[in-house]
Amino acid sequence: EGACSDPEVVLREIDAGAAGKYYALVHTGDRIKKAVEVRFPAGAKDLSLAVSGRKVPVDKNGAVKLNLNSWQLVAFHAAR
């Protein structure tokens, strides 16, 4: 609740135990969104895209700014 600056963008956390945590970010709207701020929970360190493994830079407040296409799903991984 309240993790995203846009109400059409939702972040969910999935605890995978020793494998870390996964985050599903879903844009539920039908319009492109620019510079949506997503605040990850404390402890979401070493954030990367789950599909490619590419690191995602997180600012000091635990936030990332993203441009999202309509109905886009992005999966992230945070190591323990």
All heavy atoms as a GROMACS GRO file, in nm:
protein
  600
    1GLU      N    1   0.084  -0.120   0.000
    1GLU     CA    2   0.000   0.000   0.000
    1GLU      C    3   0.088   0.125   0.000
    1GLU      O    4   0.177   0.139   0.082
    1GLU     CB    5  -0.091  -0.001   0.124
    1GLU     CG    6  -0.181   0.118   0.134
    1GLU     CD    7  -0.320   0.091   0.086
    1GLU    OE1    8  -0.360  -0.026   0.075
    1GLU    OE2    9  -0.388   0.189   0.057
    2GLY      N   10   0.064   0.214  -0.096
    2GLY     CA   11   0.135   0.340  -0.101
    2GLY      C   12   0.277   0.332  -0.153
    2GLY      O   13   0.353   0.427  -0.141
    3ALA      N   14   0.317   0.220  -0.212
    3ALA     CA   15   0.454   0.205  -0.260
    3ALA      C   16   0.478   0.277  -0.392
    3ALA      O   17   0.592   0.305  -0.426
    3ALA     CB   18   0.489   0.057  -0.275
    4CYS      N   19   0.371   0.308  -0.464
    4CYS     CA   20   0.386   0.368  -0.597
    4CYS      C   21   0.320   0.505  -0.602
    4CYS      O   22   0.216   0.528  -0.542
    4CYS     CB   23   0.323   0.278  -0.702
    4CYS     SG   24   0.393   0.112  -0.702
    5SER      N   25   0.383   0.595  -0.678
    5SER     CA   26   0.331   0.731  -0.688
    5SER      C   27   0.206   0.740  -0.775
    5SER      O   28   0.138   0.842  -0.776
    5SER     CB   29   0.439   0.825  -0.745
    5SER     OG   30   0.475   0.787  -0.877
    6ASP      N   31   0.173   0.635  -0.847
    6ASP     CA   32   0.055   0.632  -0.933
    6ASP      C   33  -0.038   0.521  -0.885
    6ASP      O   34   0.007   0.406  -0.869
    6ASP     CB   35   0.098   0.608  -1.077
    6ASP     CG   36  -0.016   0.625  -1.175
    6ASP    OD1   37  -0.112   0.544  -1.169
    6ASP    OD2   38  -0.010   0.717  -1.257
    7PRO      N   39  -0.166   0.549  -0.865
    7PRO     CA   40  -0.256   0.446  -0.813
    7PRO      C   41  -0.282   0.330  -0.909
    7PRO      O   42  -0.330   0.225  -0.867
    7PRO     CB   43  -0.386   0.522  -0.784
    7PRO     CG   44  -0.378   0.645  -0.867
    7PRO     CD   45  -0.233   0.678  -0.882
    8GLU      N   46  -0.246   0.346  -1.038
    8GLU     CA   47  -0.263   0.236  -1.133
    8GLU      C   48  -0.144   0.142  -1.136
    8GLU      O   49  -0.142   0.046  -1.212
    8GLU     CB   50  -0.289   0.291  -1.273
    8GLU     CG   51  -0.424   0.358  -1.288
    8GLU     CD   52  -0.454   0.398  -1.431
    8GLU    OE1   53  -0.362   0.435  -1.506
    8GLU    OE2   54  -0.573   0.391  -1.467
    9VAL      N   55  -0.044   0.170  -1.054
    9VAL     CA   56   0.076   0.086  -1.047
    9VAL      C   57   0.082   0.023  -0.909
    9VAL      O   58   0.074   0.092  -0.807
    9VAL     CB   59   0.203   0.169  -1.077
    9VAL    CG1   60   0.326   0.081  -1.070
    9VAL    CG2   61   0.192   0.236  -1.214
   10VAL      N   62   0.096  -0.109  -0.906
   10VAL     CA   63   0.090  -0.185  -0.781
   10VAL      C   64   0.217  -0.268  -0.764
   10VAL      O   65   0.264  -0.330  -0.860
   10VAL     CB   66  -0.034  -0.277  -0.782
   10VAL    CG1   67  -0.041  -0.359  -0.654
   10VAL    CG2   68  -0.161  -0.197  -0.802
   11LEU      N   69   0.271  -0.270  -0.644
   11LEU     CA   70   0.389  -0.350  -0.611
   11LEU      C   71   0.352  -0.456  -0.510
   11LEU      O   72   0.289  -0.426  -0.408
   11LEU     CB   73   0.500  -0.260  -0.554
   11LEU     CG   74   0.631  -0.329  -0.519
   11LEU    CD1   75   0.703  -0.373  -0.646
   11LEU    CD2   76   0.719  -0.235  -0.438
   12ARG      N   77   0.391  -0.581  -0.536
   12ARG     CA   78   0.367  -0.691  -0.443
   12ARG      C   79   0.499  -0.760  -0.413
   12ARG      O   80   0.583  -0.778  -0.501
   12ARG     CB   81   0.270  -0.794  -0.503
   12ARG     CG   82   0.130  -0.742  -0.521
   12ARG     CD   83   0.063  -0.719  -0.386
   12ARG     NE   84  -0.072  -0.671  -0.401
   12ARG     CZ   85  -0.112  -0.547  -0.383
   12ARG    NH1   86  -0.023  -0.454  -0.350
   12ARG    NH2   87  -0.237  -0.512  -0.397
   13GLU      N   88   0.516  -0.801  -0.288
   13GLU     CA   89   0.637  -0.869  -0.243
   13GLU      C   90   0.609  -1.017  -0.226
   13GLU      O   91   0.507  -1.056  -0.170
   13GLU     CB   92   0.682  -0.810  -0.110
   13GLU     CG   93   0.807  -0.873  -0.054
   13GLU     CD   94   0.845  -0.813   0.080
   13GLU    OE1   95   0.792  -0.862   0.182
   13GLU    OE2   96   0.925  -0.719   0.081
   14ILE      N   97   0.704  -1.100  -0.276
   14ILE     CA   98   0.695  -1.245  -0.259
   14ILE      C   99   0.821  -1.290  -0.188
   14ILE      O  100   0.932  -1.277  -0.242
   14ILE     CB  101   0.682  -1.316  -0.395
   14ILE    CG1  102   0.556  -1.267  -0.469
   14ILE    CG2  103   0.679  -1.467  -0.378
   14ILE    CD1  104   0.585  -1.197  -0.595
   15ASP      N  105   0.808  -1.343  -0.068
   15ASP     CA  106   0.923  -1.390   0.010
   15ASP      C  107   0.959  -1.530  -0.037
   15ASP      O  108   0.877  -1.622  -0.029
   15ASP     CB  109   0.890  -1.389   0.158
   15ASP     CG  110   1.012  -1.415   0.246
   15ASP    OD1  111   1.112  -1.471   0.196
   15ASP    OD2  112   1.009  -1.374   0.363
   16ALA      N  113   1.081  -1.547  -0.087
   16ALA     CA  114   1.126  -1.676  -0.137
   16ALA      C  115   1.228  -1.740  -0.044
   16ALA      O  116   1.314  -1.818  -0.086
   16ALA     CB  117   1.184  -1.660  -0.277
   17GLY      N  118   1.220  -1.707   0.084
   17GLY     CA  119   1.309  -1.768   0.183
   17GLY      C  120   1.455  -1.738   0.156
   17GLY      O  121   1.493  -1.624   0.132
   18ALA      N  122   1.538  -1.842   0.155
   18ALA     CA  123   1.682  -1.825   0.136
   18ALA      C  124   1.717  -1.767  -0.001
   18ALA      O  125   1.826  -1.713  -0.021
   18ALA     CB  126   1.752  -1.959   0.154
   19ALA      N  127   1.625  -1.776  -0.097
   19ALA     CA  128   1.650  -1.724  -0.232
   19ALA      C  129   1.627  -1.573  -0.241
   19ALA      O  130   1.644  -1.514  -0.346
   19ALA     CB  131   1.561  -1.795  -0.333
   20GLY      N  132   1.587  -1.512  -0.132
   20GLY     CA  133   1.563  -1.367  -0.130
   20GLY      C  134   1.416  -1.333  -0.145
   20GLY      O  135   1.329  -1.411  -0.108
   21LYS      N  136   1.392  -1.216  -0.201
   21LYS     CA  137   1.254  -1.171  -0.222
   21LYS      C  138   1.236  -1.133  -0.368
   21LYS      O  139   1.328  -1.085  -0.434
   21LYS     CB  140   1.222  -1.051  -0.134
   21LYS     CG  141   1.219  -1.088   0.012
   21LYS     CD  142   1.172  -0.973   0.098
   21LYS     CE  143   1.168  -1.020   0.243
   21LYS     NZ  144   1.122  -0.916   0.332
   22TYR      N  145   1.116  -1.157  -0.417
   22TYR     CA  146   1.078  -1.115  -0.551
   22TYR      C  147   0.970  -1.008  -0.537
   22TYR      O  148   0.893  -1.009  -0.442
   22TYR     CB  149   1.026  -1.234  -0.632
   22TYR     CG  150   1.136  -1.328  -0.674
   22TYR    CD1  151   1.177  -1.431  -0.591
   22TYR    CD2  152   1.200  -1.310  -0.796
   22TYR    CE1  153   1.280  -1.516  -0.628
   22TYR    CE2  154   1.303  -1.395  -0.834
   22TYR     CZ  155   1.342  -1.497  -0.749
   22TYR     OH  156   1.444  -1.580  -0.785
   23TYR      N  157   0.969  -0.919  -0.634
   23TYR     CA  158   0.869  -0.812  -0.636
   23TYR      C  159   0.803  -0.812  -0.772
   23TYR      O  160   0.871  -0.818  -0.875
   23TYR     CB  161   0.933  -0.676  -0.609
   23TYR     CG  162   0.991  -0.666  -0.471
   23TYR    CD1  163   1.122  -0.701  -0.446
   23TYR    CD2  164   0.912  -0.624  -0.364
   23TYR    CE1  165   1.175  -0.694  -0.318
   23TYR    CE2  166   0.963  -0.619  -0.236
   23TYR     CZ  167   1.095  -0.653  -0.214
   23TYR     OH  168   1.146  -0.647  -0.087
   24ALA      N  169   0.671  -0.807  -0.774
   24ALA     CA  170   0.595  -0.797  -0.898
   24ALA      C  171   0.539  -0.656  -0.904
   24ALA      O  172   0.467  -0.612  -0.814
   24ALA     CB  173   0.481  -0.898  -0.899
   25LEU      N  174   0.572  -0.585  -1.009
   25LEU     CA  175   0.523  -0.450  -1.031
   25LEU      C  176   0.429  -0.456  -1.150
   25LEU      O  177   0.468  -0.501  -1.259
   25LEU     CB  178   0.639  -0.354  -1.060
   25LEU     CG  179   0.598  -0.210  -1.082
   25LEU    CD1  180   0.563  -0.145  -0.949
   25LEU    CD2  181   0.708  -0.133  -1.152
   26VAL      N  182   0.304  -0.415  -1.132
   26VAL     CA  183   0.203  -0.424  -1.237
   26VAL      C  184   0.143  -0.288  -1.262
   26VAL      O  185   0.096  -0.221  -1.169
   26VAL     CB  186   0.091  -0.523  -1.197
   26VAL    CG1  187  -0.010  -0.537  -1.310
   26VAL    CG2  188   0.148  -0.658  -1.160
   27HIS      N  189   0.146  -0.247  -1.389
   27HIS     CA  190   0.078  -0.125  -1.432
   27HIS      C  191  -0.058  -0.170  -1.487
   27HIS      O  192  -0.065  -0.239  -1.588
   27HIS     CB  193   0.160  -0.053  -1.537
   27HIS     CG  194   0.089   0.061  -1.605
   27HIS    ND1  195  -0.019   0.126  -1.551
   27HIS    CD2  196   0.112   0.121  -1.723
   27HIS    CE1  197  -0.059   0.221  -1.633
   27HIS    NE2  198   0.020   0.219  -1.739
   28THR      N  199  -0.166  -0.135  -1.419
   28THR     CA  200  -0.298  -0.183  -1.454
   28THR      C  201  -0.374  -0.091  -1.549
   28THR      O  202  -0.487  -0.121  -1.587
   28THR     CB  203  -0.383  -0.203  -1.326
   28THR    OG1  204  -0.399  -0.076  -1.262
   28THR    CG2  205  -0.317  -0.302  -1.233
   29GLY      N  206  -0.313   0.020  -1.588
   29GLY     CA  207  -0.382   0.118  -1.673
   29GLY      C  208  -0.355   0.098  -1.820
   29GLY      O  209  -0.266   0.022  -1.860
   30ASP      N  210  -0.431   0.169  -1.902
   30ASP     CA  211  -0.420   0.155  -2.048
   30ASP      C  212  -0.344   0.270  -2.114
   30ASP      O  213  -0.350   0.287  -2.235
   30ASP     CB  214  -0.558   0.138  -2.111
   30ASP     CG  215  -0.648   0.259  -2.091
   30ASP    OD1  216  -0.608   0.354  -2.021
   30ASP    OD2  217  -0.759   0.258  -2.147
   31ARG      N  218  -0.272   0.348  -2.035
   31ARG     CA  219  -0.192   0.458  -2.089
   31ARG      C  220  -0.048   0.447  -2.038
   31ARG      O  221  -0.024   0.401  -1.927
   31ARG     CB  222  -0.248   0.592  -2.045
   31ARG     CG  223  -0.392   0.614  -2.085
   31ARG     CD  224  -0.416   0.755  -2.132
   31ARG     NE  225  -0.557   0.787  -2.150
   31ARG     CZ  226  -0.631   0.747  -2.252
   31ARG    NH1  227  -0.580   0.671  -2.344
   31ARG    NH2  228  -0.757   0.782  -2.263
   32ILE      N  229   0.046   0.489  -2.122
   32ILE     CA  230   0.187   0.488  -2.083
   32ILE      C  231   0.207   0.582  -1.964
   32ILE      O  232   0.147   0.690  -1.959
   32ILE     CB  233   0.275   0.532  -2.202
   32ILE    CG1  234   0.271   0.424  -2.311
   32ILE    CG2  235   0.418   0.559  -2.158
   32ILE    CD1  236   0.340   0.464  -2.440
   33LYS      N  237   0.288   0.540  -1.869
   33LYS     CA  238   0.319   0.622  -1.751
   33LYS      C  239   0.467   0.657  -1.754
   33LYS      O  240   0.551   0.572  -1.779
   33LYS     CB  241   0.290   0.546  -1.622
   33LYS     CG  242   0.147   0.500  -1.607
   33LYS     CD  243   0.056   0.615  -1.573
   33LYS     CE  244  -0.087   0.562  -1.557
   33LYS     NZ  245  -0.175   0.656  -1.498
   34LYS      N  246   0.499   0.783  -1.728
   34LYS     CA  247   0.638   0.829  -1.727
   34LYS      C  248   0.680   0.864  -1.585
   34LYS      O  249   0.603   0.924  -1.510
   34LYS     CB  250   0.653   0.952  -1.815
   34LYS     CG  251   0.614   0.927  -1.959
   34LYS     CD  252   0.729   0.950  -2.049
   34LYS     CE  253   0.682   0.932  -2.192
   34LYS     NZ  254   0.774   0.860  -2.271
   35ALA      N  255   0.801   0.825  -1.549
   35ALA     CA  256   0.864   0.861  -1.421
   35ALA      C  257   0.778   0.825  -1.299
   35ALA      O  258   0.763   0.904  -1.207
   35ALA     CB  259   0.901   1.008  -1.419
   36VAL      N  260   0.724   0.704  -1.298
   36VAL     CA  261   0.650   0.656  -1.181
   36VAL      C  262   0.751   0.621  -1.073
   36VAL      O  263   0.846   0.547  -1.098
   36VAL     CB  264   0.565   0.531  -1.217
   36VAL    CG1  265   0.499   0.474  -1.092
   36VAL    CG2  266   0.463   0.564  -1.323
   37GLU      N  267   0.732   0.676  -0.955
   37GLU     CA  268   0.822   0.646  -0.844
   37GLU      C  269   0.771   0.525  -0.769
   37GLU      O  270   0.656   0.521  -0.728
   37GLU     CB  271   0.835   0.764  -0.749
   37GLU     CG  272   0.937   0.737  -0.640
   37GLU     CD  273   0.959   0.856  -0.550
   37GLU    OE1  274   1.046   0.938  -0.582
   37GLU    OE2  275   0.887   0.865  -0.449
   38VAL      N  276   0.859   0.426  -0.756
   38VAL     CA  277   0.827   0.303  -0.684
   38VAL      C  278   0.921   0.293  -0.566
   38VAL      O  279   1.043   0.294  -0.582
   38VAL     CB  280   0.843   0.180  -0.776
   38VAL    CG1  281   0.807   0.053  -0.701
   38VAL    CG2  282   0.760   0.195  -0.902
   39ARG      N  283   0.865   0.285  -0.445
   39ARG     CA  284   0.944   0.275  -0.323
   39ARG      C  285   0.943   0.130  -0.274
   39ARG      O  286   0.839   0.078  -0.237
   39ARG     CB  287   0.887   0.370  -0.218
   39ARG     CG  288   0.908   0.516  -0.254
   39ARG     CD  289   0.833   0.611  -0.162
   39ARG     NE  290   0.688   0.594  -0.163
   39ARG     CZ  291   0.608   0.637  -0.260
   39ARG    NH1  292   0.656   0.697  -0.365
   39ARG    NH2  293   0.477   0.619  -0.252
   40PHE      N  294   1.062   0.070  -0.276
   40PHE     CA  295   1.075  -0.067  -0.231
   40PHE      C  296   1.093  -0.070  -0.079
   40PHE      O  297   1.149   0.024  -0.021
   40PHE     CB  298   1.194  -0.135  -0.300
   40PHE     CG  299   1.166  -0.168  -0.444
   40PHE    CD1  300   1.183  -0.072  -0.542
   40PHE    CD2  301   1.120  -0.292  -0.479
   40PHE    CE1  302   1.155  -0.100  -0.675
   40PHE    CE2  303   1.092  -0.323  -0.611
   40PHE     CZ  304   1.110  -0.226  -0.709
   41PRO      N  305   1.047  -0.176  -0.013
   41PRO     CA  306   1.060  -0.185   0.132
   41PRO      C  307   1.206  -0.183   0.177
   41PRO      O  308   1.295  -0.222   0.101
   41PRO     CB  309   0.996  -0.320   0.166
   41PRO     CG  310   0.914  -0.356   0.048
   41PRO     CD  311   0.978  -0.291  -0.070
   42ALA      N  312   1.228  -0.142   0.300
   42ALA     CA  313   1.364  -0.144   0.357
   42ALA      C  314   1.417  -0.287   0.347
   42ALA      O  315   1.344  -0.384   0.363
   42ALA     CB  316   1.359  -0.099   0.502
   43GLY      N  317   1.542  -0.298   0.317
   43GLY     CA  318   1.603  -0.430   0.304
   43GLY      C  319   1.603  -0.483   0.162
   43GLY      O  320   1.658  -0.589   0.137
   44ALA      N  321   1.543  -0.410   0.068
   44ALA     CA  322   1.543  -0.453  -0.073
   44ALA      C  323   1.673  -0.407  -0.136
   44ALA      O  324   1.678  -0.312  -0.213
   44ALA     CB  325   1.422  -0.396  -0.146
   45LYS      N  326   1.781  -0.474  -0.098
   45LYS     CA  327   1.913  -0.438  -0.147
   45LYS      C  328   1.952  -0.526  -0.266
   45LYS      O  329   1.895  -0.633  -0.284
   45LYS     CB  330   2.016  -0.452  -0.035
   45LYS     CG  331   1.989  -0.356   0.078
   45LYS     CD  332   2.097  -0.366   0.184
   45LYS     CE  333   2.085  -0.268   0.296
   45LYS     NZ  334   1.958  -0.232   0.345
   46ASP      N  335   2.048  -0.481  -0.343
   46ASP     CA  336   2.093  -0.556  -0.462
   46ASP      C  337   1.974  -0.592  -0.551
   46ASP      O  338   1.956  -0.707  -0.590
   46ASP     CB  339   2.170  -0.682  -0.422
   46ASP     CG  340   2.299  -0.649  -0.351
   46ASP    OD1  341   2.364  -0.550  -0.390
   46ASP    OD2  342   2.335  -0.721  -0.257
   47LEU      N  343   1.894  -0.492  -0.582
   47LEU     CA  344   1.775  -0.512  -0.665
   47LEU      C  345   1.816  -0.533  -0.810
   47LEU      O  346   1.903  -0.463  -0.862
   47LEU     CB  347   1.686  -0.388  -0.652
   47LEU     CG  348   1.543  -0.401  -0.702
   47LEU    CD1  349   1.466  -0.501  -0.617
   47LEU    CD2  350   1.475  -0.266  -0.697
   48SER      N  351   1.755  -0.633  -0.874
   48SER     CA  352   1.783  -0.660  -1.015
   48SER      C  353   1.654  -0.702  -1.085
   48SER      O  354   1.557  -0.741  -1.020
   48SER     CB  355   1.889  -0.768  -1.030
   48SER     OG  356   1.844  -0.889  -0.972
   49LEU      N  357   1.657  -0.694  -1.217
   49LEU     CA  358   1.544  -0.744  -1.296
   49LEU      C  359   1.550  -0.896  -1.293
   49LEU      O  360   1.656  -0.955  -1.319
   49LEU     CB  361   1.552  -0.693  -1.439
   49LEU     CG  362   1.536  -0.543  -1.455
   49LEU    CD1  363   1.561  -0.502  -1.600
   49LEU    CD2  364   1.398  -0.498  -1.411
   50ALA      N  365   1.439  -0.961  -1.260
   50ALA     CA  366   1.438  -1.106  -1.245
   50ALA      C  367   1.466  -1.178  -1.376
   50ALA      O  368   1.529  -1.284  -1.377
   50ALA     CB  369   1.304  -1.152  -1.188
   51VAL      N  370   1.426  -1.123  -1.488
   51VAL     CA  371   1.443  -1.191  -1.617
   51VAL      C  372   1.587  -1.184  -1.667
   51VAL      O  373   1.644  -1.284  -1.709
   51VAL     CB  374   1.348  -1.130  -1.722
   51VAL    CG1  375   1.376  -1.185  -1.860
   51VAL    CG2  376   1.203  -1.156  -1.683
   52SER      N  377   1.648  -1.066  -1.660
   52SER     CA  378   1.782  -1.048  -1.718
   52SER      C  379   1.895  -1.047  -1.616
   52SER      O  380   2.011  -1.066  -1.651
   52SER     CB  381   1.787  -0.916  -1.795
   52SER     OG  382   1.777  -0.806  -1.705
   53GLY      N  383   1.863  -1.021  -1.489
   53GLY     CA  384   1.965  -1.009  -1.386
   53GLY      C  385   2.030  -0.872  -1.383
   53GLY      O  386   2.118  -0.848  -1.300
   54ARG      N  387   1.989  -0.782  -1.471
   54ARG     CA  388   2.047  -0.647  -1.475
   54ARG      C  389   2.016  -0.574  -1.346
   54ARG      O  390   1.903  -0.574  -1.299
   54ARG     CB  391   1.993  -0.569  -1.594
   54ARG     CG  392   2.057  -0.432  -1.612
   54ARG     CD  393   2.011  -0.362  -1.739
   54ARG     NE  394   1.869  -0.342  -1.744
   54ARG     CZ  395   1.807  -0.231  -1.708
   54ARG    NH1  396   1.874  -0.128  -1.664
   54ARG    NH2  397   1.676  -0.221  -1.717
   55LYS      N  398   2.120  -0.514  -1.286
   55LYS     CA  399   2.103  -0.439  -1.160
   55LYS      C  400   2.015  -0.316  -1.183
   55LYS      O  401   2.022  -0.252  -1.288
   55LYS     CB  402   2.238  -0.394  -1.106
   55LYS     CG  403   2.328  -0.509  -1.066
   55LYS     CD  404   2.274  -0.580  -0.946
   55LYS     CE  405   2.366  -0.692  -0.903
   55LYS     NZ  406   2.312  -0.774  -0.800
   56VAL      N  407   1.935  -0.286  -1.082
   56VAL     CA  408   1.847  -0.169  -1.086
   56VAL      C  409   1.893  -0.074  -0.976
   56VAL      O  410   1.891  -0.111  -0.858
   56VAL     CB  411   1.700  -0.210  -1.062
   56VAL    CG1  412   1.610  -0.089  -1.059
   56VAL    CG2  413   1.655  -0.310  -1.168
   57PRO      N  414   1.938   0.047  -1.013
   57PRO     CA  415   1.984   0.141  -0.911
   57PRO      C  416   1.866   0.192  -0.826
   57PRO      O  417   1.764   0.233  -0.880
   57PRO     CB  418   2.049   0.254  -0.990
   57PRO     CG  419   1.996   0.241  -1.128
   57PRO     CD  420   1.953   0.099  -1.148
   58VAL      N  421   1.884   0.188  -0.696
   58VAL     CA  422   1.782   0.234  -0.601
   58VAL      C  423   1.840   0.356  -0.529
   58VAL      O  424   1.955   0.353  -0.485
   58VAL     CB  425   1.748   0.123  -0.499
   58VAL    CG1  426   1.645   0.169  -0.400
   58VAL    CG2  427   1.702  -0.002  -0.571
   59ASP      N  428   1.761   0.462  -0.516
   59ASP     CA  429   1.813   0.581  -0.448
   59ASP      C  430   1.817   0.560  -0.297
   59ASP      O  431   1.776   0.455  -0.247
   59ASP     CB  432   1.735   0.708  -0.488
   59ASP     CG  433   1.595   0.717  -0.430
   59ASP    OD1  434   1.561   0.642  -0.336
   59ASP    OD2  435   1.517   0.800  -0.480
   60LYS      N  436   1.867   0.659  -0.223
   60LYS     CA  437   1.885   0.644  -0.077
   60LYS      C  438   1.755   0.623  -0.002
   60LYS      O  439   1.755   0.576   0.110
   60LYS     CB  440   1.961   0.764  -0.022
   60LYS     CG  441   1.886   0.894  -0.034
   60LYS     CD  442   1.966   1.009   0.021
   60LYS     CE  443   1.886   1.137   0.003
   60LYS     NZ  444   1.952   1.250   0.057
   61ASN      N  445   1.642   0.656  -0.065
   61ASN     CA  446   1.511   0.635  -0.002
   61ASN      C  447   1.448   0.502  -0.042
   61ASN      O  448   1.333   0.475  -0.010
   61ASN     CB  449   1.416   0.750  -0.038
   61ASN     CG  450   1.468   0.883   0.012
   61ASN    OD1  451   1.517   0.893   0.125
   61ASN    ND2  452   1.461   0.985  -0.072
   62GLY      N  453   1.522   0.420  -0.116
   62GLY     CA  454   1.468   0.291  -0.159
   62GLY      C  455   1.375   0.303  -0.278
   62GLY      O  456   1.293   0.215  -0.302
   63ALA      N  457   1.388   0.411  -0.356
   63ALA     CA  458   1.296   0.435  -0.468
   63ALA      C  459   1.366   0.421  -0.603
   63ALA      O  460   1.485   0.441  -0.616
   63ALA     CB  461   1.234   0.573  -0.455
   64VAL      N  462   1.283   0.388  -0.702
   64VAL     CA  463   1.324   0.376  -0.841
   64VAL      C  464   1.221   0.452  -0.922
   64VAL      O  465   1.101   0.446  -0.893
   64VAL     CB  466   1.325   0.227  -0.884
   64VAL    CG1  467   1.352   0.212  -1.031
   64VAL    CG2  468   1.424   0.149  -0.802
   65LYS      N  469   1.264   0.523  -1.027
   65LYS     CA  470   1.170   0.589  -1.119
   65LYS      C  471   1.169   0.511  -1.249
   65LYS      O  472   1.273   0.480  -1.305
   65LYS     CB  473   1.210   0.733  -1.145
   65LYS     CG  474   1.178   0.820  -1.027
   65LYS     CD  475   1.173   0.965  -1.064
   65LYS     CE  476   1.133   1.042  -0.939
   65LYS     NZ  477   1.136   1.182  -0.957
   66LEU      N  478   1.048   0.476  -1.293
   66LEU     CA  479   1.031   0.392  -1.412
   66LEU      C  480   0.931   0.450  -1.509
   66LEU      O  481   0.831   0.511  -1.468
   66LEU     CB  482   0.981   0.253  -1.370
   66LEU     CG  483   1.067   0.174  -1.273
   66LEU    CD1  484   0.989   0.056  -1.220
   66LEU    CD2  485   1.192   0.128  -1.343
   67ASN      N  486   0.956   0.427  -1.638
   67ASN     CA  487   0.856   0.452  -1.741
   67ASN      C  488   0.791   0.319  -1.770
   67ASN      O  489   0.861   0.217  -1.787
   67ASN     CB  490   0.922   0.508  -1.868
   67ASN     CG  491   0.985   0.643  -1.843
   67ASN    OD1  492   0.937   0.723  -1.763
   67ASN    ND2  493   1.094   0.669  -1.912
   68LEU      N  494   0.658   0.316  -1.775
   68LEU     CA  495   0.586   0.189  -1.790
   68LEU      C  496   0.489   0.195  -1.906
   68LEU      O  497   0.419   0.295  -1.926
   68LEU     CB  498   0.509   0.157  -1.662
   68LEU     CG  499   0.594   0.140  -1.536
   68LEU    CD1  500   0.507   0.139  -1.412
   68LEU    CD2  501   0.676   0.012  -1.546
   69ASN      N  502   0.484   0.086  -1.982
   69ASN     CA  503   0.386   0.072  -2.089
   69ASN      C  504   0.252   0.028  -2.030
   69ASN      O  505   0.246  -0.018  -1.916
   69ASN     CB  506   0.433  -0.032  -2.192
   69ASN     CG  507   0.550   0.018  -2.271
   69ASN    OD1  508   0.556   0.134  -2.310
   69ASN    ND2  509   0.647  -0.068  -2.295
   70SER      N  510   0.148   0.038  -2.108
   70SER     CA  511   0.016  -0.008  -2.065
   70SER      C  512   0.021  -0.154  -2.025
   70SER      O  513   0.084  -0.235  -2.092
   70SER     CB  514  -0.084   0.008  -2.179
   70SER     OG  515  -0.081   0.138  -2.230
   71TRP      N  516  -0.042  -0.188  -1.915
   71TRP     CA  517  -0.057  -0.326  -1.866
   71TRP      C  518   0.076  -0.400  -1.854
   71TRP      O  519   0.082  -0.522  -1.869
   71TRP     CB  520  -0.155  -0.403  -1.955
   71TRP     CG  521  -0.287  -0.338  -1.965
   71TRP    CD1  522  -0.376  -0.316  -1.865
   71TRP    CD2  523  -0.344  -0.280  -2.081
   71TRP    NE1  524  -0.486  -0.249  -1.911
   71TRP    CE2  525  -0.469  -0.225  -2.045
   71TRP    CE3  526  -0.302  -0.267  -2.213
   71TRP    CZ2  527  -0.552  -0.161  -2.134
   71TRP    CZ3  528  -0.385  -0.202  -2.302
   71TRP    CH2  529  -0.508  -0.151  -2.262
   72GLN      N  530   0.180  -0.329  -1.821
   72GLN     CA  531   0.314  -0.391  -1.812
   72GLN      C  532   0.335  -0.457  -1.677
   72GLN      O  533   0.294  -0.406  -1.573
   72GLN     CB  534   0.422  -0.285  -1.836
   72GLN     CG  535   0.561  -0.344  -1.839
   72GLN     CD  536   0.667  -0.241  -1.875
   72GLN    OE1  537   0.639  -0.125  -1.898
   72GLN    NE2  538   0.791  -0.284  -1.880
   73LEU      N  539   0.404  -0.569  -1.679
   73LEU     CA  540   0.445  -0.641  -1.558
   73LEU      C  541   0.597  -0.644  -1.556
   73LEU      O  542   0.660  -0.679  -1.656
   73LEU     CB  543   0.391  -0.783  -1.558
   73LEU     CG  544   0.448  -0.879  -1.453
   73LEU    CD1  545   0.407  -0.835  -1.313
   73LEU    CD2  546   0.402  -1.021  -1.481
   74VAL      N  547   0.658  -0.606  -1.442
   74VAL     CA  548   0.802  -0.611  -1.425
   74VAL      C  549   0.831  -0.691  -1.299
   74VAL      O  550   0.771  -0.665  -1.195
   74VAL     CB  551   0.864  -0.470  -1.412
   74VAL    CG1  552   1.015  -0.478  -1.402
   74VAL    CG2  553   0.822  -0.381  -1.529
   75ALA      N  554   0.921  -0.789  -1.309
   75ALA     CA  555   0.957  -0.871  -1.194
   75ALA      C  556   1.099  -0.835  -1.151
   75ALA      O  557   1.190  -0.826  -1.232
   75ALA     CB  558   0.950  -1.019  -1.230
   76PHE      N  559   1.114  -0.813  -1.020
   76PHE     CA  560   1.243  -0.778  -0.960
   76PHE      C  561   1.284  -0.886  -0.861
   76PHE      O  562   1.200  -0.956  -0.805
   76PHE     CB  563   1.232  -0.646  -0.882
   76PHE     CG  564   1.194  -0.528  -0.966
   76PHE    CD1  565   1.062  -0.493  -0.983
   76PHE    CD2  566   1.292  -0.451  -1.028
   76PHE    CE1  567   1.027  -0.382  -1.059
   76PHE    CE2  568   1.258  -0.340  -1.104
   76PHE     CZ  569   1.126  -0.307  -1.120
   77HIS      N  570   1.416  -0.895  -0.835
   77HIS     CA  571   1.467  -0.985  -0.734
   77HIS      C  572   1.559  -0.907  -0.640
   77HIS      O  573   1.636  -0.823  -0.687
   77HIS     CB  574   1.547  -1.099  -0.798
   77HIS     CG  575   1.608  -1.191  -0.698
   77HIS    ND1  576   1.742  -1.191  -0.668
   77HIS    CD2  577   1.551  -1.286  -0.617
   77HIS    CE1  578   1.766  -1.281  -0.576
   77HIS    NE2  579   1.654  -1.339  -0.542
   78ALA      N  580   1.548  -0.932  -0.513
   78ALA     CA  581   1.637  -0.872  -0.412
   78ALA      C  582   1.701  -0.985  -0.333
   78ALA      O  583   1.632  -1.067  -0.273
   78ALA     CB  584   1.559  -0.780  -0.320
   79ALA      N  585   1.834  -0.991  -0.338
   79ALA     CA  586   1.907  -1.096  -0.265
   79ALA      C  587   1.896  -1.072  -0.115
   79ALA      O  588   1.874  -0.959  -0.070
   79ALA     CB  589   2.052  -1.096  -0.309
   80ARG      N  590   1.912  -1.175  -0.039
   80ARG     CA  591   1.912  -1.163   0.108
   80ARG      C  592   2.044  -1.111   0.155
   80ARG      O  593   2.146  -1.129   0.106
   80ARG     CB  594   1.885  -1.298   0.173
   80ARG     CG  595   1.743  -1.338   0.157
   80ARG     CD  596   1.686  -1.385   0.290
   80ARG     NE  597   1.550  -1.427   0.267
   80ARG     CZ  598   1.446  -1.359   0.311
   80ARG    NH1  599   1.460  -1.250   0.381
   80ARG    NH2  600   1.326  -1.402   0.288
   0.00000   0.00000   0.00000
